């Protein structure tokens, strides 16, 4: 079974995550099928960049997002757009809406100092 989940990258104490499609049995930082986006929780606000057309493809074919990825998708509005995709709305319209929402969400970013 394919899961959409986080893959940790970055230095010790400075995590950044890739959102990937991977087999459920694969280790967290092990083999994956495709990179679907990036999530950086250390910025204020958190940086979220997603390839929504590929996310729709994987979810349409049965991939399940993990709990943490599902929260990220809800923050970005991806889950709402996926429901509209399932009802028959065109992918191009949804991706254009996602790009506009990302530009609106991408305020001046400052990295937190821990």
C-alpha positions as a Markdown table, in Angstrom:
| # | Residue | x | y | z |
|---|---|---|---|---|
| 1 | Unk | 0.0 | 0.0 | 0.0 |
| 2 | Unk | 1.3 | 3.5 | -0.9 |
| 3 | Unk | 1.3 | 6.2 | 1.7 |
| 4 | Unk | 1.9 | 9.9 | 1.3 |
| 5 | Unk | 4.2 | 10.9 | 4.2 |
| 6 | Unk | 7.0 | 13.0 | 5.4 |
| 7 | Unk | 10.7 | 12.3 | 4.7 |
| 8 | Unk | 13.1 | 14.2 | 7.0 |
| 9 | Unk | 16.0 | 16.1 | 5.5 |
| 10 | Unk | 18.3 | 18.8 | 6.9 |
| 11 | Unk | 20.9 | 19.1 | 9.6 |
| 12 | Unk | 20.6 | 17.9 | 13.2 |
| 13 | Unk | 18.1 | 20.2 | 15.0 |
| 14 | Unk | 17.1 | 21.9 | 11.7 |
| 15 | Unk | 14.5 | 19.6 | 10.1 |
| 16 | Unk | 12.9 | 20.2 | 6.7 |
| 17 | Unk | 10.6 | 17.6 | 5.2 |
| 18 | Unk | 9.9 | 16.3 | 1.8 |
| 19 | Unk | 6.4 | 15.0 | 1.1 |
| 20 | Unk | 6.8 | 11.8 | -0.7 |
| 21 | Unk | 4.8 | 8.8 | -2.0 |
| 22 | Unk | 6.3 | 5.7 | -0.5 |
| 23 | Unk | 5.5 | 2.1 | 0.2 |
| 24 | Unk | 4.1 | 1.7 | 3.7 |
| 25 | Unk | 6.8 | -0.8 | 4.7 |
| 26 | Unk | 9.7 | 1.4 | 3.5 |
| 27 | Unk | 11.7 | 3.2 | 6.3 |
| 28 | Unk | 11.1 | 6.9 | 7.0 |
| 29 | Unk | 14.1 | 8.1 | 5.1 |
| 30 | Unk | 14.4 | 5.1 | 2.9 |
| 31 | Unk | 13.1 | 4.3 | -0.6 |
| 32 | Unk | 10.3 | 6.4 | -2.0 |
| 33 | Unk | 8.4 | 6.5 | -5.3 |
| 34 | Unk | 8.1 | 10.3 | -6.0 |
| 35 | Unk | 8.6 | 13.6 | -4.3 |
| 36 | Unk | 5.3 | 15.5 | -4.1 |
| 37 | Unk | 6.3 | 18.6 | -2.2 |
| 38 | Unk | 8.3 | 20.3 | 0.6 |
| 39 | Unk | 7.4 | 21.4 | 4.1 |
| 40 | Unk | 9.6 | 23.6 | 6.2 |
| 41 | Unk | 8.1 | 24.1 | 9.7 |
| 42 | Unk | 11.0 | 26.3 | 10.9 |
| 43 | Unk | 9.9 | 29.4 | 8.9 |
| 44 | Unk | 7.2 | 31.8 | 10.1 |
| 45 | Unk | 4.7 | 31.0 | 8.6 |
| 46 | Unk | 5.6 | 27.4 | 7.7 |
| 47 | Unk | 6.6 | 27.0 | 4.0 |
| 48 | Unk | 4.5 | 24.5 | 2.1 |
| 49 | Unk | 5.1 | 23.8 | -1.6 |
| 50 | Unk | 3.1 | 21.1 | -3.2 |
| 51 | Unk | 2.7 | 19.5 | -6.7 |
| 52 | Unk | -1.1 | 19.1 | -6.4 |
| 53 | Unk | -1.6 | 17.4 | -9.8 |
| 54 | Unk | 0.7 | 14.6 | -8.7 |
| 55 | Unk | -0.9 | 14.4 | -5.3 |
| 56 | Unk | -4.3 | 14.0 | -6.9 |
| 57 | Unk | -2.9 | 11.3 | -9.2 |
| 58 | Unk | -1.6 | 9.3 | -6.2 |
| 59 | Unk | -4.7 | 9.8 | -4.0 |
| 60 | Unk | -7.0 | 8.9 | -6.9 |
| 61 | Unk | -5.0 | 5.6 | -7.3 |
| 62 | Unk | -5.4 | 4.7 | -3.6 |
| 63 | Unk | -2.5 | 6.4 | -1.8 |
| 64 | Unk | -3.4 | 7.3 | 1.8 |
| 65 | Unk | -1.8 | 10.4 | 3.4 |
| 66 | Unk | -0.4 | 10.0 | 6.9 |
| 67 | Unk | -1.9 | 12.0 | 9.8 |
| 68 | Unk | 0.8 | 14.7 | 9.7 |
| 69 | Unk | 0.6 | 15.1 | 5.9 |
| 70 | Unk | -3.2 | 15.2 | 6.1 |
| 71 | Unk | -2.9 | 18.2 | 8.5 |
| 72 | Unk | -0.5 | 19.9 | 6.0 |
| 73 | Unk | -2.9 | 19.3 | 3.2 |
| 74 | Unk | -5.8 | 20.7 | 5.2 |
| 75 | Unk | -3.7 | 23.8 | 5.9 |
| 76 | Unk | -2.9 | 24.3 | 2.3 |
| 77 | Unk | -6.5 | 23.5 | 1.1 |
| 78 | Unk | -5.5 | 20.4 | -0.9 |
| 79 | Unk | -8.0 | 18.1 | 0.8 |
| 80 | Unk | -10.9 | 20.4 | -0.1 |
| 81 | Unk | -9.7 | 20.7 | -3.7 |
| 82 | Unk | -9.3 | 16.9 | -3.9 |
| 83 | Unk | -12.9 | 16.4 | -2.9 |
| 84 | Unk | -13.9 | 18.8 | -5.8 |
| 85 | Unk | -11.5 | 16.8 | -8.1 |
| 86 | Unk | -13.4 | 13.6 | -7.2 |
| 87 | Unk | -16.7 | 15.3 | -8.1 |
| 88 | Unk | -15.3 | 16.0 | -11.6 |
| 89 | Unk | -13.8 | 19.5 | -11.6 |
| 90 | Unk | -10.9 | 20.0 | -14.0 |
| 91 | Unk | -7.3 | 19.5 | -12.7 |
| 92 | Unk | -6.1 | 22.6 | -14.5 |
| 93 | Unk | -8.5 | 24.8 | -12.6 |
| 94 | Unk | -7.7 | 23.3 | -9.3 |
| 95 | Unk | -3.9 | 23.6 | -9.8 |
| 96 | Unk | -4.3 | 27.2 | -10.9 |
| 97 | Unk | -6.3 | 27.9 | -7.7 |
| 98 | Unk | -3.6 | 26.1 | -5.6 |
| 99 | Unk | -0.9 | 28.3 | -7.2 |
| 100 | Unk | -2.9 | 31.4 | -6.3 |
| 101 | Unk | -3.5 | 30.2 | -2.8 |
| 102 | Unk | 0.3 | 29.4 | -2.3 |
| 103 | Unk | 1.3 | 32.9 | -3.6 |
| 104 | Unk | -1.2 | 34.5 | -1.1 |
| 105 | Unk | 0.0 | 32.3 | 1.7 |
| 106 | Unk | 3.7 | 32.9 | 1.0 |
| 107 | Unk | 4.1 | 36.1 | 3.1 |
| 108 | Unk | 7.7 | 37.3 | 3.8 |
| 109 | Unk | 9.3 | 34.3 | 5.5 |
| 110 | Unk | 11.6 | 34.5 | 8.5 |
| 111 | Unk | 13.4 | 31.5 | 9.8 |
| 112 | Unk | 12.9 | 30.8 | 13.5 |
| 113 | Unk | 15.9 | 30.7 | 15.7 |
| 114 | Unk | 15.6 | 27.8 | 18.2 |
